[in-house]
Amino acid sequence: MKFNFGRFNSIVVKEFIHVFRDPASLGVVLIMPFIYIMLFGFAITTDVNHIKLAVYDGDKTYESRELARKFVASDYFIISDELDNMNDIENLIDSSKVKAALIIPSGYSKKLKRGENPSSQLIIDGTDPTIARQALQSGVLVSNMYNISVIGEGNITLPEMRTRVWYNTNMESTKFIIPGLIGLIMQNITVMLTAFALVREKESGTIEQLLVSPLKPYELIYGKMVPYVLIGSIDFIVALFFGTWFFKVPIEGSLFLLLVLGFGFIITSLAIGILISTVSKNQLQAMQLSFVSILPTVLLSGFMFPIESMPYAIKLLSNVIPLTYFLNILRGIILKGIGLEFLWKDVLGVTAIGLFLLIMAVKRFHSKLD
């Protein structure tokens, strides 16, 4: 069978014309490699430096201050809080303001000079095993460096550094990943559910019937969300049950609070999909925009890689991702057993982003009506 180059060329030209008729989709496809390389190149790293450390120095002597200085000099830690009350450590770790705490008891220097073995303690938040392992290894390394300096000063006894890991004692990756996976799955499902909601109406031609009806834009948007809120809520309960039961990750905090806050996150995620649906011309474009919104959240929300190790600009970008806040909520309630007194900022973040997205979706749809 003879190949006809004329027919072949006409198909090629026709396809190019079809591609260039949708410049928005073409632009997304062409710019995505650059954005992903730049974004993920900075964001994807397992190196953790400048771990936030709280220090309680009950001795306040040259020796105790020198131990704290060794932690800073290592570049693995940065002292973010100097405490006068040891009881503040729990609050700081629960609120994720610090990832580790150094306790130097009173009498540390005297014991060292008397030839006794003084001991200090390093408490580590085990919620994120990557950070916890780095903090543990670095803490032991700093302790060894301090011991070398003590030997150099002629001391015959060595201080002891005791370590203790909270919340995830064995630093199991499963306990960190499963709560994050629940949040990630919920976002992906809910975004995809509503990303095609209005696009399908456009492509089927039923959107014109809705436009001439007395429906207000916000009534249409909110009405379309209700069934998906119900579906998303059921999915959340299923994911939460199997994630915690099958993988044996117990919920340490309030299940009721977790379900309520999960319901709020579902609405925020649905709002992302609705906004995508209002700006998309067809289902292909909606799918492309869904992937553009979903993929960065996997890497920038703290699901896989510590936000603490990301550059400052990337950290700022993570603050506009709803999943960043919901992961803190999930891990806080499931692993730490904390409540709203520590999670209120994350709840406020999810709520504010959700409201903003809903308002933008309604405005965008209203502008199309005009």
Buried (B, 14 or more C-beta within 10 A) or exposed (E): EEEEEEEEEEEEEEEEEEEEEBEBBEEBEEEBEEEBEEBBEBBEBEEBBEBBBBBBBBBEBEBBBBBBEBBBEBEBBBBBBEBEEBEBBEBBBBBBEBBBBBBBBEBBBEBBEEEEEBBBBBBBBBBBBBBBBBBBEBBEEBBEBBBEEBEEEEBEBBBEBEBEBBBBEEBBEBBBBBBBBBBBBBBBBBBBBBBBBBBBBBEEEEBEEBBEEEEEBBEBBBEBBEEBBEBBBEBBEEBBEEBBEEEEBEBEBBEEBBEEBBEBBBBBBBBBBBBBBBBBEBBEBBBBBBBBBBBBBBBBBBBBBBBBBBEEEBBEBBEEBBBBBBBBBBBBBBBBBBBBEBBEEBBEBBBEBBEBBBEBBBBBBBEBEE
